[in-house]
Amino acid sequence: MSSPVPQGSADDGPRPLLVIPAHDNDRFWRLAYLQDGRRIVTVADGGTVKVWNLENGGQEGKSMKHESRFMTDLAVTWDGTKIISSDRSGKVKVWDVESHEFVQVWTCTGIPKIAISPDDQFVAIGGWTVVKIYSMEGGRVNRSMDVRDLDKFMKCMSFSPNGDKLACGIDCDIHVYDVKTGALILGPLKGHNRDTTCVLWSRDGNRLFSASGDKKIRCWNAQTGEQIGHPWIGHTNIVYSLSLSPDGSILASASEDRTVRFWDATTGDPIGQHLRHGKRVSDVSFSPSGEFVASIDIEKICLWRVPWFSSATLPGIDDIEILSGLAPSYATTSTTSSRCTLNTISFLFDLLAKSGTTVSAVRPPVYHLTML
């Protein structure tokens, strides 16, 4: 049975539109939007991969399972047809989005990290010191790249927007490799004094963003390797995850300090209010439309409306309920007067209309690819 979202003071900041609690003793770790904008995929310690419907807060279909209880990474293909998940035993599994059936498995030495090329042709799977580039079709190894740097290990990675480079966080440093040749072409980029946790490219491929256990975010010139400006300071604990808005103008960050923060992607200036959780926030992602962000802690998924897109208030927001598998009436009642003709976000327009926001106040969706 659903229960009310706890009431807080006005100083608590924005409140989520939806809260979906973990089921089956799961401890959420990573999330990813599917490109339809209506569903989110999660991995959780407990060995589960699940798809969630954001219209009613319910789980879609059956859970996908790993033998190991401890999950390490998650990615979805840009075309929205496949889910790729990994665990600490070194297994990387591919699943069909609609049927939730197992497709294939790869193995990795170390703690696997995953990156998918922008054209969905290749999957990079990195362990301690080796990154293997697999062909999505057929599953064969297309290239193996040695990313060994003395006794340092690979922590995170990301394909460039055109797919020809792979940025890897190796302990505190960042290395950039040519995907075709496997050659190191830039780096190491030095600045962080704790392990890198996330590396991300700007939309034009000219800059790199990195997050770290040193509580800082840094921006780098992707051509020269020089740091751009000063570190972005604000978080008070480890920064786990970064997500770039579809238009490339805003960076969101998720942290151990229980907040999601927003930054101007060009200047590094903080933007707006923090989004607050009760536990550490391990992942954050902009929706494909850019209108919303989803964030996750071990106990729940939160869906937020990006606060600066409209000055309209949300009367009735105090009535929003935590979803526990049963959809509240506001999420299921059709509002034909405000239904958007784009199916991918129509339910969100309905939700906003039911809470009192005029659809004209919501910026039209912009469809771009969002790097993980």
C-alpha positions, 0 to 999 in steps of 0.5 A: 500500500502506498504512503505519503511522501514525508513532509519537510520544511521549505528549506529542504529544497525541491521534492521528487515527483515520484519515489519508487522504493527498492523491492525484495531487499535490493540495494540499488546501485546504478540506473539508466534511462531507456530512450523512450523516456518512460522507463528506467533500468536499475541494477542492485546488490542482490544480483538483480536487473529490473525495468521500472515503468515511470507512469505507475512506478511498477516493475515491468516484467520479470527480474533479470538475475546474476549469480553474484549478489554484487553488481558493478555497472550498467548500460543500455544501448542507444536504440533501447533494445539491450541492457548490459549489466556486470557483477563482481565475479567478472560476468557481463550479461546482455539482456533483451529489453522487452522480453528480459531474456538473457542474450549472451555473456562475456567474462572479465578479469577484475571488476567490470566497467561498461561503455557502449559506442554511440552507434551501438556497434561496440561494447567496451568492457574494462577490468583491472588492466585490460579493456576489450572492445566487443562487437555487439553483433556476434559478441567477438572481441574486436580489439584488446587494449592494455591500459596498464599503468604500473600498479594502477587500475581502471575505474571508469570509461566513456566513448567519445561522441564520434566513437573513435576515442575511449577515455579511461579513469585509471586510479587518480588519472585520466588516459585517452586511447584511440579505439582503432589502434589501442594507442594512448593518445592523451594523458595521463591527465593529472589533478585528482588526488583520489580515484576517478569515479566517472569520466564523461565527454562534452557533446562536441567532444572538445572537453572531458569531465571527471569526478573523483573521491576527492569530492571535486569535478574537473573539466579538461581540454580533450585536445591538449589535456590541460585542465580548464579553470579551477576544480568545481567545488561544492560536494562534501564527499565522494562524487560517484556519477555525472550526467550531461543534459541533452543540450550539453549545457548542464552537468548533474552530479551525484554524491556520497553527501546525499545530494544531486547538484547542477553545474553550468557545463561551460563555467562550472558555476553551481546552478539552482538548488540541490536535490536531497536524498536520505542516503548516498546518491550513487547515480543520476541521469537526465531524461532523454527529453532533458525535462527530468532527472532520475537519481538513486540511493540504496533504498529508492529511485527519485524522479525530479522535474529539472527546476529551472525549466519553468517558473510554474509552481506545482500546487498539490505536490504534497499529495504525491505518494511513494509508489510501492507497486500500486499506481496512485490515481494521479499517475494513471488518470488520463488528461486528454486536454494536455496529452502530448502527441509524442508518446515518449513523454505524454505521461509526464505531461499528464502528471504535470497537468494533474499537479496544476502545471500548464503544459505551455510552461514546459519546454518542448523536448529535445532529443539527443543521445545522453552518454552514460 
